[in-house]
Amino acid sequence: MTKADIVNSISNNLGMEKRDTQLIIEAFMDEVKKGMISGENVYLRGFGTFLIKERKEKKGRNISSNTTITIPAHSIPAFKPSKEFAENVKKNVLIK
């Protein structure tokens, strides 16, 4: 499913113009990004949490030069679905 698919579906369900729906969805995504970039987790009850995970410094390998490198500690965005959401996916999505 793409952003365009989501826009079409919401637009049809609510009877809104696709352009207005797209602006709302993009504004929502911008707010989630801004919150996370400022260091905040974003909690959406019944859906899930967009959270920031901390990765510790670790050793890695540069395969081309066969040397050990240090990968610095860093933060990454992650998503944790709500319990109900995860259970619904588990029950309804067939393994391919």
C-alpha positions in Angstrom: 0.0 0.0 0.0 1.3 3.4 -1.0 0.6 6.9 0.2 -1.5 7.4 -2.9 -3.6 4.3 -2.0 -4.2 5.7 1.5 -5.2 9.1 0.1 -7.6 7.5 -2.3 -9.2 5.2 0.4 -9.6 8.0 3.0 -10.9 10.4 0.4 -13.5 7.9 -0.8 -14.5 6.9 2.8 -15.0 10.5 3.9 -16.2 12.1 0.7 -13.3 14.6 0.7 -11.3 16.0 -2.2 -8.1 13.9 -2.8 -6.0 17.1 -2.6 -7.3 18.0 0.8 -6.9 14.5 2.1 -3.3 14.4 0.8 -2.5 17.7 2.6 -3.9 16.3 5.9 -1.9 13.1 5.5 1.3 15.0 4.7 0.8 17.3 7.6 0.3 14.3 9.9 3.6 12.7 8.7 5.4 16.0 9.1 4.3 16.3 12.7 5.4 12.8 13.5 8.8 13.5 11.9 9.2 16.8 13.7 8.4 15.2 17.0 10.8 12.4 16.5 13.6 14.7 15.2 13.2 16.8 18.4 13.7 13.6 20.5 10.0 12.8 21.4 8.2 9.5 21.0 4.8 9.7 19.3 2.0 7.7 20.9 -1.1 6.9 18.9 -3.5 4.9 21.2 -4.9 1.9 19.5 -2.4 2.1 16.6 1.1 2.1 18.0 4.1 4.1 19.0 6.7 5.8 16.8 9.8 5.7 19.1 13.4 6.5 19.0 15.8 3.6 19.7 19.4 4.1 20.8 22.1 2.0 19.2 25.3 1.5 21.1 28.7 2.0 19.6 30.0 -1.3 18.0 32.7 -2.7 16.0 32.1 -3.5 12.3 34.1 -4.6 9.3 35.0 -2.8 6.1 34.9 -5.8 3.7 36.6 -4.0 0.8 39.7 -3.0 2.8 39.4 -5.9 5.4 39.7 -3.5 8.4 37.9 -3.1 11.6 35.9 0.1 12.0 34.0 1.6 14.9 30.3 2.4 14.2 29.4 5.3 16.5 26.4 5.2 18.9 23.3 6.6 17.1 19.5 6.9 17.3 17.1 5.4 14.8 13.3 5.7 14.4 11.2 2.6 15.0 7.5 1.6 15.2 5.9 -0.6 17.8 2.3 -1.6 17.0 -0.3 -1.6 19.7 -1.2 -5.0 21.2 -4.6 -5.0 19.5 -3.1 -4.1 16.1 -0.4 -6.7 16.4 -3.0 -9.4 17.3 -5.2 -8.5 14.4 -2.3 -8.8 12.0 -1.3 -12.1 13.5 -4.8 -13.5 13.2 -5.6 -12.2 9.7 -2.5 -12.1 7.6 -1.6 -15.5 6.1 2.0 -16.6 5.9 3.1 -16.8 2.2 
